Amino acid sequence: MFPDNRFPLAPALWHDTAVEPAATTPLGGRAETDTLIIGGGYAGLSTALHLAESGAQCMVLEAKEIGFGGSGRNGGQLVPGLKKDPSELIAAYGAERGGQMIEFAQATVSTVFSVIDRHKLNVPHTRNGWIQPAHSQTALSLVQKRLADWQKQGAPVRGLSRSELADLLGTDQYYGGWFDERGGSLQPLSYVRELARAALQAGALVHTDTAVQFIEKKGSGWHVTTSSGYVVQARRVVVCANAYSDGIWKNLKESVVDPNTYQVATAPLPDDIAKTVLPHGQPVSDTRNLLLYFRKDHTGRFMMGGRGPFREPRGKQDWDHLKKAITLLYPQLKDIAFEYYWCGRVSVTQDYMPHLHQPEPGLILNIGCQGRGIGLQTAMGKAIASYLQTGNEAALPVPFTPVQRLPFYGLRKLYVGALISWYRYLDSRT
Ligand SMILES: Cc1cc2nc3c(=O)[nH]c(=O)nc-3n(C[C@H](O)[C@H](O)[C@H](O)COP(=O)(O)OP(=O)(O)OC[C@H]3O[C@@H](n4cnc5c(N)ncnc54)[C@H](O)[C@@H]3O)c2cc1C
């Protein structure tokens, strides 16, 4: 918990409203497993849960605690789909592959809800849709195109006029938008902790405080050395470390840009103010290139996320732009106390698609969420488990590709900085 007079140099997890973690311990001793999964976030734990449910032996190793990565720090917005719209997927991958990707994209959020239901996970959540408002007239045309695209796919989506949107949001700052009934929100840290509990109950082993240092091919399997010196032998390894993939496999981290995204949360809003801000409770992410995303959580706090410095934060001033954005949208929040400040890394690929790699048989690398990973990585874990069980590559939403270091990776902070300035300029003009 980070009260108002502190800020997280090592970023905070959203602890105060999360359910208790499942009891996990560091790995103690040499071990063998069929499938070793690296990373205790949504992707790793969903892979483990689905494998264990089908009777397969598996083990998860997490360097820190469950949800230490994006899965414990995110904005809790359940946004259906991938970053690319259906027509873009068809144009890029053709009717058949693109069609499979659309099917996968359609089901990302419903996979989360079905895991919550099937395992009776104790996760505060809503299933009341998601809203994308347009911040400008130009953005409104893009939203209308996206809406038509999803309507063509039969998705339960509808357009929102400026006044309908103002009623739903409690602010008239946006030009119109669209409503996607498939969306919702959840307490992110509760969800990842409950996934761990469900995976353990299904028979997976889950060890925290155990960082993987080396993955080596030995005979027909893999030798995985951990920070404690213990070694795990596994027939197969799945890496789900996403934006936190430092040094695990050559060029993996260097295949994505991993900027920080920043969030603030207020104290619980008093009732008279709460009913004027997002009165119907939907989560919202707007159309800015440097998007703002916001919602009220189940304890009545208002939270907003958005861009921030690429580096780790130096002080509370690194969140000032978000506080300012909140009071521009909702002037009634100008005197509300801000109680939490935190941030975390997201992994952005060059083509804005999730990436799967299989550099050698029996080793799968999963990376790339573009800041939209609750549904995506839950569904990805399910797909990876299915592939491991059946060997059928069509179970995967994207084909395996080679790991490719980004050009000019060493200069990424500079070009992300330049891109942010450019996006800020575009957002102010359109
Ligand atoms: C601030 C923020 C806001 C976001 N908001 C949203 C949102 O509202 N909606 C949404 O859908 N998505 C959002 N996202 C994205 C989402 O959180 C991620 O896409 C998702 O959590 C990624 O899950 P994952 O399991 O792939 O990776 P992570 O959750 O990042 O898990 C990777 C894990 O691997 C572990 N690890 C790394 N190296 C090793 C090692 N060597 N050995 C063992 N373990 C290792 C890390 O400690 C980490 O716990 C947000 C992300 C951030 C940071």
The ligand as a MOL file (V3000), in Angstrom:
LIG
                    3D

  0  0  0     0  0            999 V3000
M  V30 BEGIN CTAB
M  V30 COUNTS 53 58 0 0 0
M  V30 BEGIN ATOM
M  V30 1 C 0.1370 -0.2270 -15.3280 0
M  V30 2 C -0.4910 -1.2220 -16.2820 0
M  V30 3 C -1.8270 -1.0860 -16.6380 0
M  V30 4 C -2.4330 -2.0330 -17.4980 0
M  V30 5 N -3.7770 -1.9620 -17.7120 0
M  V30 6 C -4.3950 -2.9750 -18.3700 0
M  V30 7 C -5.8030 -3.0220 -18.4420 0
M  V30 8 O -6.5240 -2.1940 -17.8850 0
M  V30 9 N -6.3730 -4.0550 -19.1560 0
M  V30 10 C -5.6250 -5.0370 -19.7340 0
M  V30 11 O -6.1850 -5.9470 -20.3550 0
M  V30 12 N -4.2740 -5.0270 -19.6390 0
M  V30 13 C -3.6500 -4.0310 -18.9660 0
M  V30 14 N -2.2900 -4.0530 -18.8290 0
M  V30 15 C -1.5170 -5.1510 -19.4490 0
M  V30 16 C -1.5870 -6.4340 -18.6130 0
M  V30 17 O -1.3940 -6.1740 -17.2580 0
M  V30 18 C -0.5170 -7.4050 -19.1110 0
M  V30 19 O -0.6680 -7.5800 -20.5000 0
M  V30 20 C -0.6200 -8.7690 -18.4780 0
M  V30 21 O -0.6730 -8.6820 -17.0810 0
M  V30 22 C 0.5680 -9.6150 -18.9080 0
M  V30 23 O 0.4660 -10.8650 -18.2620 0
M  V30 24 P 1.6280 -11.9090 -18.4160 0
M  V30 25 O 1.2770 -13.0850 -17.6010 0
M  V30 26 O 1.9100 -12.1130 -19.8540 0
M  V30 27 O 2.9180 -11.1750 -17.8320 0
M  V30 28 P 3.2290 -10.5550 -16.3290 0
M  V30 29 O 1.9830 -10.4260 -15.5780 0
M  V30 30 O 4.0320 -9.3540 -16.5820 0
M  V30 31 O 4.0410 -11.7150 -15.6900 0
M  V30 32 C 5.3720 -11.9990 -15.9990 0
M  V30 33 C 6.0030 -12.5780 -14.7410 0
M  V30 34 O 7.2420 -13.1910 -15.0760 0
M  V30 35 C 8.0760 -13.0700 -13.9610 0
M  V30 36 N 9.4670 -13.2960 -14.3680 0
M  V30 37 C 10.2320 -12.5080 -15.1560 0
M  V30 38 N 11.4620 -13.0460 -15.2990 0
M  V30 39 C 11.4620 -14.1980 -14.6000 0
M  V30 40 C 12.4550 -15.1930 -14.3500 0
M  V30 41 N 13.6810 -15.0910 -14.8590 0
M  V30 42 N 12.1350 -16.2620 -13.5760 0
M  V30 43 C 10.8700 -16.3810 -13.0640 0
M  V30 44 N 9.9060 -15.4460 -13.2580 0
M  V30 45 C 10.1950 -14.3760 -14.0160 0
M  V30 46 C 7.8250 -11.6550 -13.4740 0
M  V30 47 O 8.2340 -11.4750 -12.1330 0
M  V30 48 C 6.3230 -11.5250 -13.6770 0
M  V30 49 O 5.5950 -11.8060 -12.5120 0
M  V30 50 C -1.6500 -3.0940 -18.0290 0
M  V30 51 C -0.3020 -3.2140 -17.6910 0
M  V30 52 C 0.2730 -2.3090 -16.8220 0
M  V30 53 C 1.7220 -2.4770 -16.4410 0
M  V30 END ATOM
M  V30 BEGIN BOND
M  V30 1 1 1 2
M  V30 2 1 2 3
M  V30 3 2 2 52
M  V30 4 2 3 4
M  V30 5 1 4 5
M  V30 6 1 4 50
M  V30 7 2 5 6
M  V30 8 1 6 7
M  V30 9 1 6 13
M  V30 10 2 7 8
M  V30 11 1 7 9
M  V30 12 1 9 10
M  V30 13 2 10 11
M  V30 14 1 10 12
M  V30 15 2 12 13
M  V30 16 1 13 14
M  V30 17 1 14 15
M  V30 18 1 14 50
M  V30 19 1 15 16
M  V30 20 1 16 17
M  V30 21 1 16 18
M  V30 22 1 18 19
M  V30 23 1 18 20
M  V30 24 1 20 21
M  V30 25 1 20 22
M  V30 26 1 22 23
M  V30 27 1 23 24
M  V30 28 2 24 25
M  V30 29 1 24 26
M  V30 30 1 24 27
M  V30 31 1 27 28
M  V30 32 2 28 29
M  V30 33 1 28 30
M  V30 34 1 28 31
M  V30 35 1 31 32
M  V30 36 1 32 33
M  V30 37 1 33 34
M  V30 38 1 33 48
M  V30 39 1 34 35
M  V30 40 1 35 36
M  V30 41 1 35 46
M  V30 42 1 36 37
M  V30 43 1 36 45
M  V30 44 2 37 38
M  V30 45 1 38 39
M  V30 46 1 39 40
M  V30 47 2 39 45
M  V30 48 1 40 41
M  V30 49 2 40 42
M  V30 50 1 42 43
M  V30 51 2 43 44
M  V30 52 1 44 45
M  V30 53 1 46 47
M  V30 54 1 46 48
M  V30 55 1 48 49
M  V30 56 2 50 51
M  V30 57 1 51 52
M  V30 58 1 52 53
M  V30 END BOND
M  V30 END CTAB
M  END
